[in-house]
Amino acid sequence: MKGTVALILLIFSISVFGQSNEKYFDLSTLPSDWVKLTETDSGLVIYNICGAGNRLLTILQEDDKFGILLHGLQEDYSYEVLEAHQVNEIVEIKAKWKDSEQLQNFKFSWFDRENGIGVWETTYFSGRIDKYKFSTFERQFYFPIVDQPCSDCWGDECDYFPIEKIKRIFADYVKFNESTDSPEDKDEMEKSLNRLRKLQNPNDTKLVLNVWLYYDPTDFPVRQLAYRVLKENKERSILAVKHRLVNPRKSESLESAPFSDLTGLLNNLENE
C-alpha cells in the first residue's frame, strides 16, 4: 500500500513540476499604441528626430488575428503575429514579416505599469537587437518632449515647412505681446495652417493648441483654421487638451477665457 501511494505521489510530482510555466497571452489586454522613450542624463524623454519623428509601435487586431506595426520614422515595418505566450513576467511573441516567411520575434515586459512604461525588444534577422522603453500613447504628454532642431537636417529649408512657419510667427507674436500682427504674418499663418495636415509629434500638437488659444490678432479666423488641424489629428489632440486641462500654466484658470474655452474644444473633438 505504501509503495502504491509513493508511486502515485511520484507521478503527481513529475506531472506538476514538469509542466512549463508558459501560458497563452491575449495581446488585446495590452495597450495598443506605444511611443518610444529615449534615455538621457536627466531621465526619460520623447525625442523627435528632425525629418523622421520618433519610433511608434502599434498592436493591430483584426477579428482574432494580431499584428505589430513599427512606424513613425521614415520606414514602416509590419508583422503578422503567429502566437503569444507569457513566461513569468515576459510576453514572448512569435511573428513574421507580413507577406513573407521571415520570422522575427518580440518580447514585452512592464517596467513601470502605473506610469505606463513598458520594454519592447526585438531581434532582426540580421542579428541586430532593439530594446527600448516605450510609453503608452495616453501617457506620452507626461514625459519631456525634445525636438531635434529642424536646421540639423534641413538647414535654411526649414523656413518652408508649415509647422516651422507657424512656430516662428507664433513665437514672435507672444514675445512682443502683440494684439495685432502684420498682414504678411497673418497671411503666412493662414497658408501654413491650411497646408498643415499630419501633426508629427506631441510638440506640434501643443503648438497648434497654443495657437488656437492665444494667437488672436484682429480679423483672423484662428480658431476655425487651427481646429481643422486638431480635428484631423483627433486622438493626439484630445490627449493634449486633457493634459492641458489638468496641467494649466500659472496664468491659466477655468474661471477665465481663453483657457476655459478648452472644455468646449474637448467636447467638440470627442463628439464630432
KAFEN-V934447 format. One record per helix or strand of 2 or more residues. SS is the DSSP state (a for helix, b for strand). FROM is the first residue (numbers start at 1). TO is the last residue. If there is no record, write none. Layout:
# KAFEN-V934447
((SS,FROM,TO) (SS,FROM,TO))
This chain:
# KAFEN-V934447
((a,2,17) (b,22,24) (a,27,29) (b,33,36) (b,38,40) (b,43,49) (b,56,62) (b,65,71) (b,77,87) (b,90,97) (b,106,112) (a,113,115) (b,117,123) (b,129,136) (a,137,142) (b,144,147) (a,151,160) (a,162,175) (a,183,195) (a,202,214) (a,222,232) (a,234,246) (a,259,271))
